[in-house]
Amino acid sequence: MRTFNFSAGPAVLPEPVLRRAADEMLDWHGSGMSVMEMSHRGPEFISIATKAEADLRDLLAIPPNYRVLFLQGGAMAENAVIPMNLLGQRRGADYVNTGEWSKKSIKEAGKYCRVNVAASAEDRNFTYVPPQQDWRLDPDAAYVHICSNETIGGVEYNWIPDTGDVPLVADMSSHILSRRVDVARYGVIYGGAQKNIGPAGLTLVIVRDDLLDRALPITPSAFHWQQQAAAESMLNTPPTYGIYIAGLVFEWLQEQGGVAAIEQRNIAKAALLYDYLDRSAFYVNPVARSDRSRMNVPFFLHDAQLDSAFLKGAEANGMLQLKGHRVVGGMRASIYNAMPIEGVQALVSYMQEFERTHG
Ligand SMILES: *Cc1c(COP(=O)(O)O)cnc(C)c1O
């Protein structure tokens, strides 16, 4: 039986995608092979990877001067390889600290370059995005790094920073494809697939091609964007099954009407939950209204002693993985593209009932 799965990641996938993958598991399109068994250089898999990239380009309207890389290592690996690939002759980079994932990026980058924290939301416990007028950018920075959706704190940029000629680099792991994005405003967009794209193990990097000549000589080949771009992401074996599932998710998104259509649904889903949280005196979401994430909604019960009863009841009602991240506690509902509005409606009904019986 399928449940409503509110996990932050690895996370819910569209049911039609899972069914199709199951149908094609033993014999992909009459090839006599599972996708997992195919050579990554054979015509069958090349056709899968080519279509996945074309569909992603179509969904995000990626301009032709951007390269799409399908790599391994996750966003955490990119935290290290971003400075290696982008520093060139420069020594430092700007980072904006909006929460747990920003902090991880800052810590990792600090091993490879001088990090200037241009702005931080720590003063208000990471519940907002510092406005750009408060940023202190270094004109000599190699790039400016942001986490455009903080998966743990539930804070999302609803605007795109203007960094002039300095390339803007965004960790979009947990909201890529959830909303329209003007790719041309970014130098690099990256993310792990396991939140809103597909299974864990696939990492997406979208990089403007003029930035491909800045890698430090120490950059590992498997993470060297220019070498990987030249090899069509096949310098080493790419995560083939992850690319295949991502491709099915891209086709599913196109059937849903594309990113603009799914964005409207995501707005409606998030509004349903936040409106209820704001009406209730029993639950609270601490994030500034203008910076609330549409994908990850943390919330707290007024009495934390009720947390375990809340989670137990949710599970009994078929709603899983609502426990908040251990760093912030409380609850978190991740409502990615693949979460139907019925899941959010069921959650709000359950929350109302829990409030009625425990408030
Ligand atoms: C999950 C997540 C990561 C970490 O991704 P890994 O694939 O585990 O390396 C990094 N950044 C954000 C915003 C995330 O949500």
The ligand as an SDF file (V2000), in Angstrom:
LIG
                    3D

 15 15  0  0  0  0  0  0  0  0999 V2000
   20.1710   17.0160    0.7920 C   0  0  0  0  0  0  0  0  0  0  0  0
   20.9150   18.2600    0.5230 C   0  0  0  0  0  0  0  0  0  0  0  0
   22.3060   18.2740    0.3450 C   0  0  0  0  0  0  0  0  0  0  0  0
   23.1610   17.0310    0.4900 C   0  0  0  0  0  0  0  0  0  0  0  0
   23.0620   16.2250   -0.6080 O   0  0  0  0  0  0  0  0  0  0  0  0
   23.8960   14.8600   -0.6630 P   0  0  0  0  0  0  0  0  0  0  0  0
   23.3780   14.2360   -1.9140 O   0  0  0  0  0  0  0  0  0  0  0  0
   23.5810   14.0880    0.5700 O   0  0  0  0  0  0  0  0  0  0  0  0
   25.3240   15.2050   -0.7650 O   0  0  0  0  0  0  0  0  0  0  0  0
   22.9270   19.4690    0.0840 C   0  0  0  0  0  0  0  0  0  0  0  0
   22.2300   20.6110   -0.0330 N   0  0  0  0  0  0  0  0  0  0  0  0
   20.8920   20.6410    0.1330 C   0  0  0  0  0  0  0  0  0  0  0  0
   20.1640   21.9330   -0.0180 C   0  0  0  0  0  0  0  0  0  0  0  0
   20.1900   19.4730    0.4030 C   0  0  0  0  0  0  0  0  0  0  0  0
   18.8570   19.4960    0.5610 O   0  0  0  0  0  0  0  0  0  0  0  0
  1  2  1  0
  2  3  1  0
  2 14  2  0
  3  4  1  0
  3 10  2  0
  4  5  1  0
  5  6  1  0
  6  7  2  0
  6  8  1  0
  6  9  1  0
 10 11  1  0
 11 12  2  0
 12 13  1  0
 12 14  1  0
 14 15  1  0
M  END
$$$$
